[in-house]
Amino acid sequence: MDWSSIKHFIDAANVSLFTLGKTDITVFTLVKLAISAVLLWAVAGRFSRWTLKRLLDRTHMQKGQQLAVAGLVHYAVLVFGTVVILQNAGIELTAFAIVGSALGVGVGFGLQNIVSNFISGLIVLLERPIQIGDRIEVAGVAGGVREIGARRTTGVTPDRIAILVPNQSFITANVTNFDYLRQSVRLRVPVPIAPGQDIRRIEGLLLDAARQATILPDPAPQVAITGVAATAVTLEIWAWYEARSFAQPEILSQVYFKVFDALAASGVKLAR
């Protein structure tokens, strides 16, 4: 490629495509902005990770609060870098006033959920109604919290399926947090028994069966009568377990297997 061809390419690239405010936007300008944007994104990510690992990890802040601060640092670097890049390119920020007002209504409707989820994420990270490792249930989804992001929270079900829940759900919906109090959780196991049998003997069978499952010895399991009818006497096993270690269906299944084996071996009849 000779010098005349290079000069012709440069001249073509310097042709004004459009004008933004008082600045002529050329191909070179767009290329420079694109490269600067990629570099800014990489720098913001690296700086936020450095802040998290080198600074925040040395503090007494909870993990969720550390992630919140790191996220704010990430977006602050992006905003500051964007302003610097635009000014370096000769683009006045006042030029975006007209564009911003024209798109204001569209952004208000189109990005409403995104903004709401972002703000909800900050509230979740700062107030900590849920934390990483908690076992929760929200909007029909149950699992352990794996990650709390700026816009969504990742939960992993007992089937090892990742569920992405918008952070807005933790603000507007009822959230069940089995590990919120950092204490054991009581499991209630209903067992309907056919009437006319020795309830005290069955109580002992149920307690022995429950102790064979993965429950806590303290508080000790109990059996309560929760319903009496002509067709059934409903007993309930009250047992305590560690919610952070096990999902409720796992413990419930364990207890039911032990109960059915014990009742079948003793000839106890269940209500129909």
C-alpha positions as CSV (number, residue, x, y, z in Angstrom):
1,M,0.0,0.0,0.0
2,D,1.6,3.3,-1.1
3,W,1.5,6.6,0.7
4,S,-1.3,8.0,-1.5
5,S,-3.6,5.1,-0.5
6,I,-2.8,5.6,3.2
7,K,-3.5,9.3,2.9
8,H,-6.7,8.6,1.1
9,F,-7.8,6.2,3.8
10,I,-6.9,8.7,6.6
11,D,-8.8,11.5,4.8
12,A,-11.9,9.2,4.4
13,A,-11.7,8.3,8.1
14,N,-11.6,11.9,9.1
15,V,-14.8,12.7,7.2
16,S,-17.4,14.0,9.6
17,L,-20.2,11.4,10.1
18,F,-22.4,13.6,12.2
19,T,-22.2,16.4,14.7
20,L,-22.8,16.1,18.5
21,G,-23.1,19.5,20.0
22,K,-20.1,21.4,18.6
23,T,-18.0,18.3,18.0
24,D,-17.7,16.5,14.6
25,I,-17.8,12.7,15.0
26,T,-15.6,10.9,12.6
27,V,-14.6,7.2,12.1
28,F,-11.4,7.8,14.1
29,T,-13.5,9.3,16.9
30,L,-15.8,6.2,17.0
31,V,-12.8,3.8,17.0
32,K,-11.1,5.8,19.8
33,L,-14.3,5.8,21.9
34,A,-14.8,2.0,21.3
35,I,-11.2,1.2,22.4
36,S,-11.4,3.5,25.4
37,A,-14.7,1.9,26.4
38,V,-13.2,-1.7,26.3
39,L,-10.2,-0.5,28.3
40,L,-12.4,1.3,30.8
41,W,-14.5,-1.8,31.4
42,A,-11.4,-3.9,32.0
43,V,-9.9,-1.4,34.4
44,A,-13.1,-1.0,36.3
45,G,-13.4,-4.7,36.8
46,R,-9.8,-5.1,37.8
47,F,-10.0,-2.2,40.3
48,S,-13.2,-3.5,41.9
49,R,-11.7,-6.9,42.3
50,W,-8.5,-5.4,43.8
51,T,-10.6,-3.4,46.2
52,L,-12.5,-6.5,47.3
53,K,-9.5,-8.7,47.8
54,R,-6.8,-6.3,49.0
55,L,-8.9,-3.8,51.1
56,L,-12.3,-5.1,52.0
57,D,-11.2,-8.6,52.9
58,R,-9.1,-7.1,55.7
59,T,-12.1,-5.4,57.3
60,H,-14.7,-6.8,59.6
61,M,-17.5,-6.2,57.0
62,Q,-19.8,-9.1,56.1
63,K,-19.3,-10.7,52.7
64,G,-22.5,-9.2,51.4
65,Q,-21.5,-5.7,52.4
66,Q,-18.0,-6.2,50.8
67,L,-19.7,-7.1,47.5
68,A,-22.0,-4.1,47.8
69,V,-19.0,-1.7,48.2
70,A,-17.1,-3.4,45.4
71,G,-20.1,-3.0,43.1
72,L,-20.4,0.7,43.9
73,V,-16.7,1.1,43.2
74,H,-17.1,-0.7,39.9
75,Y,-19.9,1.6,38.8
76,A,-18.2,4.7,40.1
77,V,-15.1,4.0,38.0
78,L,-17.2,3.5,35.0
79,V,-19.1,6.8,35.4
80,F,-15.9,8.7,36.1
81,G,-14.0,7.1,33.3
82,T,-16.9,7.8,30.9
83,V,-16.8,11.5,31.7
84,V,-13.0,11.6,31.2
85,I,-13.2,9.7,27.8
86,L,-15.9,11.9,26.5
87,Q,-14.1,15.1,27.5
88,N,-10.9,13.8,26.0
89,A,-12.7,13.2,22.7
90,G,-13.9,16.8,22.7
91,I,-17.5,15.9,23.3
92,E,-19.3,18.3,25.7
93,L,-21.5,16.6,28.2
94,T,-24.1,19.3,27.7
95,A,-24.6,17.8,24.2
96,F,-26.3,14.8,25.9
97,A,-28.9,17.0,27.6
98,I,-31.2,17.1,24.5
99,V,-30.7,13.3,23.8
100,G,-31.4,12.5,27.5
101,S,-34.6,14.5,27.6
102,A,-35.8,12.9,24.4
103,L,-35.1,9.4,25.8
104,G,-36.2,10.1,29.3
105,V,-39.7,8.7,28.9
106,G,-38.5,5.6,27.1
107,V,-35.8,4.9,29.7
108,G,-38.3,5.5,32.5
109,F,-40.5,2.7,31.2
110,G,-38.0,0.4,29.5
111,L,-35.4,0.4,32.3
112,Q,-37.8,0.6,35.2
113,N,-37.3,-3.0,36.3
114,I,-33.5,-2.8,35.8
115,V,-33.2,0.2,38.0
116,S,-35.6,-1.3,40.6
117,N,-33.6,-4.5,40.7
118,F,-30.3,-2.6,41.0
119,I,-31.6,-0.5,43.9
120,S,-33.1,-3.6,45.5
121,G,-29.8,-5.3,45.2
122,L,-28.1,-2.5,47.1
123,I,-30.7,-2.7,49.8
124,V,-30.3,-6.5,50.1
125,L,-26.5,-6.2,50.2
126,L,-26.5,-3.5,52.9
127,E,-29.4,-4.6,55.1
128,R,-28.5,-8.3,54.7
129,P,-32.0,-10.0,55.0
130,I,-30.3,-12.9,53.1
131,Q,-26.6,-13.8,53.0
132,I,-24.5,-16.1,51.0
133,G,-25.0,-19.7,52.2
134,D,-28.5,-19.1,53.5
135,R,-31.2,-21.5,52.6
136,I,-34.2,-19.5,51.3
137,E,-37.5,-19.8,49.6
138,V,-38.9,-16.9,47.5
139,A,-41.4,-16.8,44.6
140,G,-41.8,-20.5,44.6
141,V,-38.0,-21.1,44.4
142,A,-36.1,-22.9,47.2
143,G,-32.4,-23.3,47.5
144,G,-29.1,-22.1,48.9
145,V,-27.8,-18.6,48.1
146,R,-24.7,-18.9,46.0
147,E,-24.2,-15.2,44.9
148,I,-25.8,-11.8,45.5
149,G,-25.3,-9.5,42.6
150,A,-26.3,-5.9,41.8
151,R,-29.4,-6.9,39.9
152,R,-30.1,-10.6,40.7
153,T,-29.4,-13.3,43.2
154,T,-28.3,-16.8,42.3
155,G,-29.8,-19.7,44.2
156,V,-28.9,-23.3,43.8
157,T,-31.6,-25.9,44.4
158,P,-30.9,-29.4,45.9
159,D,-30.9,-30.7,42.3
160,R,-27.9,-28.4,41.6
161,I,-29.9,-26.2,39.3
162,A,-29.0,-22.5,39.4
163,I,-32.0,-20.2,39.7
164,L,-31.6,-16.4,39.0
165,V,-34.0,-14.4,41.1
166,P,-34.4,-10.7,40.4
167,N,-33.5,-8.7,43.6
168,Q,-36.8,-6.9,43.4
169,S,-38.4,-10.1,44.6
170,F,-36.6,-9.9,47.9
171,I,-38.2,-6.5,48.6
172,T,-41.7,-7.0,47.3
173,A,-42.4,-10.6,48.0
174,N,-42.5,-12.8,51.1
175,V,-39.1,-14.4,51.7
176,T,-38.6,-17.5,53.8
177,N,-35.1,-17.6,55.2
178,F,-34.5,-20.9,57.1
179,D,-31.1,-19.7,58.3
180,Y,-31.8,-16.1,59.3
181,L,-31.6,-16.6,63.0
182,R,-28.5,-18.9,62.7
183,Q,-30.3,-21.5,64.8
184,S,-31.8,-24.9,64.2
185,V,-35.2,-25.2,62.5
186,R,-38.1,-27.4,63.5
187,L,-39.5,-29.9,61.1
188,R,-43.1,-31.0,61.5
189,V,-44.0,-34.4,60.1
190,P,-47.7,-35.3,60.2
191,V,-48.6,-39.0,60.6
192,P,-52.3,-39.9,60.4
193,I,-53.0,-43.1,62.4
194,A,-56.1,-45.2,62.2
195,P,-58.2,-44.9,65.4
196,G,-58.4,-47.6,68.0
197,Q,-54.7,-48.2,68.5
198,D,-52.3,-47.6,71.4
199,I,-51.3,-44.0,70.9
200,R,-48.6,-44.1,73.6
201,R,-46.9,-47.1,72.0
202,I,-47.0,-45.4,68.6
203,E,-45.5,-42.3,70.2
204,G,-42.5,-44.3,71.2
205,L,-42.2,-45.8,67.8
206,L,-42.3,-42.4,66.1
207,L,-39.7,-41.0,68.5
208,D,-37.3,-43.9,67.9
209,A,-37.8,-43.6,64.1
210,A,-37.1,-39.9,64.2
211,R,-33.9,-40.3,66.1
212,Q,-32.5,-42.6,63.4
213,A,-32.7,-39.7,60.8
214,T,-30.3,-36.8,60.6
215,I,-31.9,-34.6,63.3
216,L,-30.4,-32.8,66.3
217,P,-30.5,-34.6,69.7
218,D,-31.1,-31.2,71.4
219,P,-33.8,-30.0,71.4
220,A,-35.1,-33.6,71.6
221,P,-37.8,-34.7,69.2
222,Q,-41.4,-34.7,70.3
223,V,-44.7,-36.2,69.2
224,A,-47.9,-34.2,69.5
225,I,-51.6,-34.9,68.7
226,T,-52.8,-32.2,66.3
227,G,-56.1,-33.7,65.2
228,V,-58.7,-36.2,66.3
229,A,-61.5,-37.5,64.1
230,A,-63.7,-40.6,63.7
231,T,-61.4,-41.7,60.8
232,A,-58.0,-40.7,62.0
233,V,-55.8,-39.5,64.8
234,T,-53.2,-37.1,63.4
235,L,-49.9,-37.2,65.2
236,E,-47.0,-34.8,64.4
237,I,-43.3,-35.4,64.9
238,W,-41.5,-32.3,65.9
239,A,-37.8,-32.6,65.2
240,W,-35.0,-30.1,64.8
241,Y,-32.3,-30.0,62.1
242,E,-29.6,-27.7,60.6
243,A,-31.2,-25.8,57.8
244,R,-27.9,-24.7,56.4
245,S,-26.8,-28.3,55.9
246,F,-29.9,-29.9,54.6
247,A,-33.0,-28.9,52.6
248,Q,-36.3,-29.6,54.3
249,P,-37.5,-32.2,51.8
250,E,-34.3,-34.2,52.4
251,I,-34.9,-34.4,56.1
252,L,-38.6,-35.0,55.7
253,S,-38.0,-37.9,53.4
254,Q,-35.5,-39.4,55.8
255,V,-38.0,-39.2,58.7
256,Y,-40.8,-40.7,56.7
257,F,-38.7,-43.7,55.6
258,K,-37.8,-44.5,59.2
259,V,-41.4,-44.0,60.3
260,F,-42.9,-46.2,57.7
261,D,-40.4,-49.0,58.4
262,A,-41.1,-48.8,62.1
263,L,-44.9,-48.7,61.8
264,A,-44.9,-51.6,59.3
265,A,-42.7,-53.7,61.5
266,S,-45.0,-53.1,64.5
267,G,-48.3,-53.6,62.6
268,V,-49.5,-50.1,63.1
269,K,-52.2,-49.1,60.6
270,L,-52.2,-45.7,59.0
271,A,-55.5,-43.8,58.4
272,R,-57.0,-44.0,55.0
